[in-house]
Amino acid sequence: MSNGGLHSGAIIHADVLATMDDAGTEIADGALIWRDGAIVACGPTADLAPQLAGIEAIDARGCVVTPGLVNTHHHLYQSLTRAVPGCQDASLFGWLKTLYPIWARYTPDDVFAATRLGLAELALSGCTLSSDHLYLFPNGVRLEDTIAAAQTIGIRFHPTRGAMSVGESLGGLPPDSLVEAEPAILDDMIRVIDGFHDAAEGAMVRVGVAPCSPFSVSRELMRDAAILARDKGVMMHTHLAEDADDVRYSLEKFGCRPGDYAESLGWTGPDVWHAHCVQLDPSEIALFARTRTGVAHCPCSNCRLGSGIAPVRAMLDASVPLGLGVDGSASSDSGHLFAEARQAMLLQRVAGGAGALSAREALRMATRGGAEILGRHDCGQLHPGKRADLAIWPVAQIASTGSWDALAALVFAPPAGPRDVFVEGRGVVRGGELVLSAQAEVVAGAQAALARLMA
């Protein structure tokens, strides 16, 4: 293949092409064609052959093709604080208290390097769209530091302007040095939305608002952020019901469960998605289903912090919109979305038996499900009219060979990574290597930032 970005292009002879359309169509010897960033045809290679004249076609024999994976929850700045001593065996609140002083030392260059590292890791695991939750802004850090980093990798990016406003002196969890004044937070939310949000179909950057959590912001900021977001027409995101301490805090401080607290402040609806929701009870699940409120399920992080097993089967059965998130690399320690899909499947089986969650259900959460809760109905499927975001997975490898069902094997026996990844029809990974940035350069930038932080 000669280049990383094609005005038009095609994939042919995929062993299986998984469309994730409404019917769950899986095409043997599959092919698709895209033009100007959008898919124009999809079907068996023989059927599309007459349309291939003059189009550079990529042979996908020995591979499975899926929509690009979608990451619905991350803290990319945390990519420089993996496996930190003192929080390797801590639960959520103790883990945060250990890490806050390190994060307080971040500079704009550190955030750029960390974000670039995290997005490179995601792209190399087949991700074509990622959200990010940046909620601390020390030493001149701004949201655009993350946007600049995303442009060097090439995947779609949904940064959210997070915030913490209630420090220790007011009964919150973060140190006072890391919280901001609420009027300044709201002003900066307006600034970044006006400056960077793109509502158009096929947008590469969309901005959301994301007060960090009920234990680090006030009721007033939650309410005002929701009003602002709806006035601007952008998505809303926060953490909710992550573990037992989180629920206990809500009951003690607000006199209600987290779902009720969210609803009382305008934080339910199809323009809202919450991270974790491990501890939702049946009434909260019913609330989220009724209001079409999304959930970003982060199984590896939930295991790492001992938060519990999220009621994913119950949420799916109630038709709660669900996607997957890798969460910050300080709590999941990696950014591989198929690892999350596999873990999601296995955890539900631990809780509910061997039939509790299928590989195809997990794969749908990792693709179309995630795109939908991020409001990206133009992504997440391989179907005419959708964006040409896709991953080509080599299954004729040691890790996957022997599998009778090649699509299910992506979850049961996943390959180490994709061969190729395309976003908007442009290659961002080719032959297992990044296209827009040298991997050695990404690592070197992160190591320089890490050395300064550790010093």
C-alpha positions as CSV (number, residue, x, y, z in Angstrom):
1,M,0.0,0.0,0.0
2,S,1.4,3.3,-1.1
3,N,0.0,5.8,1.3
4,G,-1.9,6.4,4.5
5,G,-4.8,8.6,3.2
6,L,-7.0,7.7,0.3
7,H,-9.6,9.9,-1.4
8,S,-11.3,6.6,-2.3
9,G,-10.5,3.1,-1.4
10,A,-11.7,-0.4,-0.9
11,I,-11.2,-3.5,1.2
12,I,-11.6,-6.9,-0.6
13,H,-11.6,-10.6,0.3
14,A,-12.0,-10.2,4.1
15,D,-12.6,-13.6,5.6
16,V,-15.4,-12.0,7.5
17,L,-16.7,-8.4,7.4
18,A,-18.7,-7.6,10.5
19,T,-21.0,-4.7,9.7
20,M,-22.7,-4.1,13.1
21,D,-25.8,-3.0,11.1
22,D,-29.3,-3.5,12.5
23,A,-29.4,-7.1,11.3
24,G,-25.9,-7.9,12.6
25,T,-24.8,-8.8,9.0
26,E,-21.6,-10.8,8.7
27,I,-20.3,-11.1,5.1
28,A,-18.0,-13.9,4.1
29,D,-15.3,-12.9,1.5
30,G,-16.5,-9.4,2.3
31,A,-15.7,-6.1,0.7
32,L,-16.5,-2.4,1.1
33,I,-15.8,0.8,-0.8
34,W,-15.4,4.3,0.5
35,R,-15.3,7.7,-1.1
36,D,-14.5,11.1,0.5
37,G,-14.5,9.5,4.0
38,A,-17.8,7.7,3.8
39,I,-18.7,4.1,2.9
40,V,-20.6,3.9,-0.4
41,A,-20.9,0.1,-0.8
42,C,-20.6,-3.0,1.3
43,G,-21.1,-6.7,0.3
44,P,-19.4,-9.9,-1.0
45,T,-16.3,-9.2,-3.0
46,A,-17.8,-10.8,-6.1
47,D,-20.8,-8.5,-6.0
48,L,-18.7,-5.3,-5.6
49,A,-16.1,-6.2,-8.2
50,P,-17.8,-4.1,-11.0
51,Q,-17.5,-1.0,-8.8
52,L,-13.8,-1.5,-8.1
53,A,-12.3,-0.2,-11.4
54,G,-9.8,2.6,-10.7
55,I,-9.9,2.1,-6.9
56,E,-6.9,1.0,-5.0
57,A,-8.1,-2.1,-3.1
58,I,-6.5,-3.5,0.0
59,D,-6.5,-7.3,0.2
60,A,-7.8,-8.6,3.6
61,R,-7.4,-12.4,3.1
62,G,-6.7,-14.0,6.4
63,C,-8.3,-11.1,8.2
64,V,-11.5,-10.1,9.9
65,V,-12.8,-6.5,9.3
66,T,-14.8,-4.7,11.9
67,P,-15.9,-1.1,12.5
68,G,-13.2,0.8,14.4
69,L,-13.3,0.3,18.1
70,V,-14.7,3.2,20.2
71,N,-13.4,4.2,23.6
72,T,-16.0,5.9,25.7
73,H,-14.0,6.8,28.8
74,H,-10.4,7.7,29.4
75,H,-8.1,10.0,31.3
76,L,-5.3,10.2,28.8
77,Y,-3.1,12.4,31.0
78,Q,-2.8,9.4,33.3
79,S,-0.7,7.5,30.8
80,L,2.4,8.7,32.6
81,T,1.3,7.3,36.0
82,R,1.0,3.6,35.5
83,A,1.9,1.2,38.3
84,V,2.8,4.0,40.7
85,P,4.0,2.6,44.1
86,G,1.6,3.3,46.9
87,C,-1.6,2.9,44.8
88,Q,-1.1,-0.5,43.2
89,D,-3.3,-2.1,45.8
90,A,-5.5,0.8,46.8
91,S,-9.3,1.3,46.3
92,L,-10.6,4.3,44.5
93,F,-10.4,7.1,47.1
94,G,-7.0,6.0,48.5
95,W,-5.7,5.6,44.9
96,L,-6.7,9.2,44.1
97,K,-5.2,10.7,47.2
98,T,-1.8,9.1,46.3
99,L,-1.9,10.4,42.7
100,Y,-3.3,13.9,43.1
101,P,0.1,15.3,44.2
102,I,1.9,13.8,41.2
103,W,-0.8,15.1,38.8
104,A,-0.4,18.6,40.4
105,R,3.1,18.8,38.9
106,Y,1.9,18.3,35.3
107,T,2.8,20.9,32.7
108,P,1.2,21.4,29.2
109,D,4.1,19.4,27.7
110,D,3.4,16.5,30.0
111,V,-0.3,16.4,29.1
112,F,0.6,16.6,25.4
113,A,3.1,13.7,25.8
114,A,0.7,11.6,27.9
115,T,-2.2,12.1,25.5
116,R,-0.1,11.3,22.5
117,L,1.1,8.1,24.2
118,G,-2.4,7.0,25.2
119,L,-3.9,7.7,21.8
120,A,-1.1,5.9,20.0
121,E,-1.8,2.9,22.2
122,L,-5.5,3.1,21.4
123,A,-4.9,3.4,17.6
124,L,-2.6,0.4,17.8
125,S,-5.3,-1.6,19.4
126,G,-7.9,-0.8,16.7
127,C,-9.5,2.3,18.2
128,T,-10.8,4.9,15.7
129,L,-12.7,7.2,18.1
130,S,-11.9,8.1,21.7
131,S,-13.3,10.3,24.3
132,D,-11.1,11.9,27.0
133,H,-12.0,13.3,30.5
134,L,-9.4,15.9,31.5
135,Y,-10.5,17.4,34.8
136,L,-7.4,19.0,36.2
137,F,-5.5,22.0,34.8
138,P,-2.4,22.8,36.8
139,N,0.5,25.0,35.6
140,G,-1.2,26.4,32.5
141,V,-2.6,23.1,31.1
142,R,-5.5,23.6,28.7
143,L,-7.8,21.3,26.8
144,E,-6.2,22.2,23.5
145,D,-3.0,20.5,24.7
146,T,-4.9,17.2,24.2
147,I,-6.5,18.2,20.9
148,A,-3.0,19.0,19.5
149,A,-1.8,15.6,20.6
150,A,-4.7,13.8,18.9
151,Q,-4.0,15.5,15.6
152,T,-0.5,13.8,15.6
153,I,-2.2,10.3,15.8
154,G,-5.2,10.7,13.5
155,I,-8.2,9.2,15.3
156,R,-11.4,10.9,16.0
157,F,-11.3,12.7,19.4
158,H,-14.0,13.7,21.9
159,P,-12.2,15.7,24.6
160,T,-14.3,16.8,27.5
161,R,-13.6,19.9,29.6
162,G,-13.7,18.4,33.1
163,A,-13.4,20.2,36.4
164,M,-13.0,19.8,40.1
165,S,-14.2,22.7,42.3
166,V,-14.7,21.2,45.8
167,G,-11.4,20.6,47.6
168,E,-10.5,19.1,50.9
169,S,-11.3,22.2,52.9
170,L,-14.9,22.0,51.7
171,G,-15.3,18.3,52.3
172,G,-14.3,17.1,48.8
173,L,-11.6,14.6,48.0
174,P,-9.0,16.5,45.9
175,P,-6.4,18.9,47.4
176,D,-7.4,22.6,47.3
177,S,-4.5,23.3,45.0
178,L,-6.1,21.3,42.2
179,V,-9.6,22.8,42.3
180,E,-10.8,25.8,40.2
181,A,-13.3,28.5,40.8
182,E,-16.7,27.6,39.3
183,P,-17.2,30.8,37.3
184,A,-13.8,30.3,35.6
185,I,-14.6,26.7,34.9
186,L,-17.9,27.6,33.1
187,D,-16.1,30.4,31.2
188,D,-13.5,28.0,29.9
189,M,-16.1,25.4,29.0
190,I,-17.7,28.1,26.7
191,R,-14.2,29.0,25.3
192,V,-13.3,25.5,24.3
193,I,-16.7,24.6,22.9
194,D,-16.7,27.8,20.8
195,G,-13.2,27.2,19.7
196,F,-13.0,23.5,18.9
197,H,-16.4,21.8,18.8
198,D,-17.5,20.5,15.4
199,A,-21.1,19.4,15.2
200,A,-20.9,18.3,11.5
201,E,-21.2,14.7,10.4
202,G,-17.7,13.2,10.1
203,A,-16.3,15.6,12.6
204,M,-12.8,14.8,13.9
205,V,-13.2,16.8,17.1
206,R,-16.2,17.2,19.4
207,V,-16.0,18.8,22.8
208,G,-18.2,17.9,25.8
209,V,-18.5,19.1,29.4
210,A,-17.5,16.8,32.3
211,P,-17.5,17.9,35.9
212,C,-15.4,15.2,37.5
213,S,-17.6,13.5,40.0
214,P,-20.2,14.1,42.8
215,F,-17.3,14.1,45.4
216,S,-15.2,16.8,43.6
217,V,-17.8,19.4,42.4
218,S,-20.8,21.2,43.8
219,R,-24.5,20.7,43.0
220,E,-24.4,24.1,41.5
221,L,-21.6,23.3,39.0
222,M,-23.3,20.1,38.0
223,R,-26.6,21.9,37.3
224,D,-25.0,24.9,35.6
225,A,-22.8,22.6,33.4
226,A,-25.9,20.8,32.2
227,I,-27.6,24.0,31.4
228,L,-24.6,25.2,29.5
229,A,-24.1,21.9,27.6
230,R,-27.7,21.9,26.4
231,D,-27.6,25.6,25.4
232,K,-24.5,24.7,23.3
233,G,-25.7,21.4,22.1
234,V,-22.8,19.3,23.4
235,M,-22.6,16.0,25.3
236,M,-22.2,15.7,29.1
237,H,-20.1,13.2,31.0
238,T,-19.1,12.4,34.6
239,H,-18.3,9.5,36.9
240,L,-21.2,7.8,38.7
241,A,-21.7,5.0,41.2
242,E,-18.2,3.7,40.6
243,D,-17.8,1.8,43.9
244,A,-19.3,1.4,47.4
245,D,-17.5,4.5,48.7
246,D,-19.0,6.6,45.9
247,V,-22.5,5.4,46.8
248,R,-21.9,6.0,50.5
249,Y,-20.7,9.5,49.8
250,S,-23.8,10.3,47.8
251,L,-26.1,9.0,50.5
252,E,-24.3,10.9,53.3
253,K,-23.9,14.2,51.4
254,F,-27.0,14.4,49.3
255,G,-29.4,12.0,50.9
256,C,-30.0,10.0,47.8
257,R,-28.5,7.4,45.5
258,P,-26.2,8.5,42.7
259,G,-28.8,8.0,39.9
260,D,-31.4,10.1,41.8
261,Y,-28.8,12.8,42.3
262,A,-27.9,12.8,38.6
263,E,-31.5,13.1,37.6
264,S,-32.3,15.9,40.1
265,L,-29.6,18.0,38.4
266,G,-30.4,17.3,34.8
267,W,-27.8,14.6,34.3
268,T,-30.0,12.0,32.5
269,G,-30.9,11.8,28.9
270,P,-29.5,10.8,25.5
271,D,-27.0,13.6,25.6
272,V,-25.4,12.2,28.8
273,W,-23.1,9.3,29.4
274,H,-21.8,8.2,32.8
275,A,-18.6,6.3,33.5
276,H,-18.6,3.0,35.5
277,C,-22.1,2.7,37.1
278,V,-20.8,-0.4,38.8
279,Q,-23.2,0.1,41.8
280,L,-26.5,1.0,40.0
281,D,-29.5,-0.6,41.6
282,P,-32.6,-1.8,39.6
283,S,-34.4,1.5,40.0
284,E,-31.4,3.4,38.6
285,I,-31.1,1.0,35.7
286,A,-34.8,1.6,34.9
287,L,-34.2,5.3,35.1
288,F,-31.3,5.1,32.6
289,A,-33.2,2.9,30.3
290,R,-36.2,5.2,30.3
291,T,-34.2,8.4,29.7
292,R,-31.7,6.7,27.2
293,T,-28.8,7.7,29.5
294,G,-25.5,6.1,28.4
295,V,-23.0,4.1,30.4
296,A,-19.3,3.6,29.7
297,H,-18.4,0.2,31.2
298,C,-14.7,-0.1,32.2
299,P,-14.2,-3.7,33.4
300,C,-10.4,-3.8,33.7
301,S,-10.4,-0.6,35.9
302,N,-13.3,-1.9,38.0
303,C,-11.3,-5.1,38.6
304,R,-8.0,-3.3,39.3
305,L,-9.6,-1.0,42.0
306,G,-11.9,-3.7,43.4
307,S,-15.0,-1.7,42.5
308,G,-17.2,-4.7,41.7
309,I,-18.9,-6.2,38.7
310,A,-21.2,-3.8,36.9
311,P,-24.7,-5.1,36.1
312,V,-24.1,-5.1,32.4
313,R,-26.5,-8.0,31.7
314,A,-29.3,-6.2,33.5
315,M,-28.5,-3.0,31.7
316,L,-28.5,-4.6,28.3
317,D,-31.8,-6.4,29.0
318,A,-33.3,-3.1,30.0
319,S,-31.9,-1.5,26.8
320,V,-29.6,1.0,28.6
321,P,-27.2,2.4,26.0
322,L,-23.8,0.8,26.7
323,G,-20.2,1.2,25.4
324,L,-16.8,0.2,26.7
325,G,-14.0,2.4,28.1
326,V,-10.4,1.6,29.0
327,D,-10.4,4.3,31.7
328,G,-7.2,6.1,32.7
329,S,-3.9,4.2,32.5
330,A,-3.4,4.7,36.2
331,S,-6.3,2.4,37.0
332,S,-6.5,0.0,34.0
333,D,-2.7,0.3,33.2
334,S,-3.4,-0.4,29.5
335,G,-5.4,1.0,26.6
336,H,-6.4,-2.1,24.7
337,L,-10.1,-2.2,23.9
338,F,-10.3,-5.8,23.0
339,A,-8.9,-6.6,26.4
340,E,-11.9,-4.6,27.8
341,A,-14.3,-6.5,25.6
342,R,-12.9,-9.8,26.7
343,Q,-12.9,-8.8,30.3
344,A,-16.5,-7.5,30.1
345,M,-17.6,-10.9,28.7
346,L,-15.7,-12.9,31.3
347,L,-16.9,-10.8,34.3
348,Q,-20.6,-11.1,33.3
349,R,-20.1,-14.9,33.1
350,V,-18.5,-14.9,36.6
351,A,-21.6,-13.1,37.9
352,G,-24.3,-14.7,35.8
353,G,-23.1,-18.0,34.3
354,A,-21.5,-19.0,31.0
355,G,-24.3,-17.6,28.8
356,A,-24.4,-14.2,30.5
357,L,-22.7,-12.2,27.8
358,S,-21.7,-13.4,24.3
359,A,-18.6,-12.4,22.3
360,R,-20.8,-10.7,19.7
361,E,-22.5,-8.6,22.4
362,A,-19.2,-7.5,23.8
363,L,-17.9,-6.7,20.3
364,R,-21.1,-4.6,19.6
365,M,-20.5,-2.7,22.8
366,A,-16.9,-2.0,21.7
367,T,-18.0,-0.6,18.3
368,R,-21.6,0.6,17.6
369,G,-22.6,0.8,21.2
370,G,-19.8,3.1,22.0
371,A,-20.4,5.3,19.0
372,E,-24.1,5.7,19.9
373,I,-23.5,6.8,23.5
374,L,-21.1,9.4,22.2
375,G,-23.8,10.7,19.9
376,R,-21.9,9.5,16.8
377,H,-24.6,7.8,14.8
378,D,-22.4,8.4,11.7
379,C,-19.8,5.9,13.1
380,G,-19.7,2.4,14.5
381,Q,-21.1,0.5,11.5
382,L,-19.8,-0.7,8.2
383,H,-22.8,0.4,6.1
384,P,-23.3,2.8,3.2
385,G,-23.6,6.4,4.4
386,K,-21.5,5.7,7.6
387,R,-17.9,7.0,8.0
388,A,-15.1,4.9,6.7
389,D,-13.7,4.0,10.2
390,L,-12.5,0.4,10.3
391,A,-10.0,-2.1,11.6
392,I,-8.4,-5.0,9.7
393,W,-7.6,-7.9,12.1
394,P,-5.1,-10.6,11.1
395,V,-6.5,-13.9,12.4
396,A,-4.0,-16.2,10.7
397,Q,-1.6,-15.8,13.6
398,I,-0.5,-17.8,16.5
399,A,-2.9,-16.1,18.9
400,S,-6.0,-16.8,16.8
401,T,-5.2,-19.8,14.7
402,G,-7.4,-22.8,15.6
403,S,-10.5,-20.7,16.0
404,W,-13.7,-22.0,14.3
405,D,-15.6,-18.7,14.6
406,A,-13.2,-16.0,13.4
407,L,-15.4,-13.1,14.6
408,A,-16.0,-14.5,18.1
409,A,-12.3,-15.2,18.2
410,L,-11.6,-11.5,18.3
411,V,-12.9,-11.5,21.8
412,F,-12.1,-15.1,22.9
413,A,-8.6,-15.3,21.3
414,P,-7.8,-11.7,20.2
415,P,-4.8,-11.0,17.9
416,A,-2.1,-8.7,19.4
417,G,-3.4,-5.8,17.4
418,P,-4.8,-4.8,14.0
419,R,-2.9,-4.9,10.8
420,D,-4.5,-1.7,9.5
421,V,-6.7,1.0,10.9
422,F,-8.6,3.6,8.8
423,V,-10.3,6.8,10.0
424,E,-12.4,8.7,7.5
425,G,-10.8,6.5,4.9
426,R,-7.3,7.6,5.9
427,G,-4.8,5.1,7.2
428,V,-3.7,5.8,10.8
429,V,-2.1,2.3,11.3
430,R,-0.6,0.4,8.4
431,G,1.2,-2.9,8.8
432,G,0.9,-2.6,12.6
433,E,2.8,0.8,12.6
434,L,1.5,4.3,13.2
435,V,1.2,6.4,10.0
436,L,1.4,10.0,11.2
437,S,3.9,9.7,14.0
438,A,7.0,7.6,14.6
439,Q,6.4,5.3,17.5
440,A,9.9,5.8,18.8
441,E,9.2,9.6,18.9
442,V,6.0,9.1,20.9
443,V,7.8,6.9,23.4
444,A,10.7,9.3,23.7
445,G,8.4,12.2,24.4
446,A,6.6,10.3,27.1
447,Q,9.8,9.0,28.7
448,A,11.2,12.6,28.9
449,A,8.0,13.8,30.7
450,L,8.0,10.7,33.0
451,A,11.6,11.4,34.0
452,R,10.8,14.9,35.0
453,L,7.7,13.8,37.0
454,M,9.6,11.1,38.8
455,A,12.5,13.4,39.6
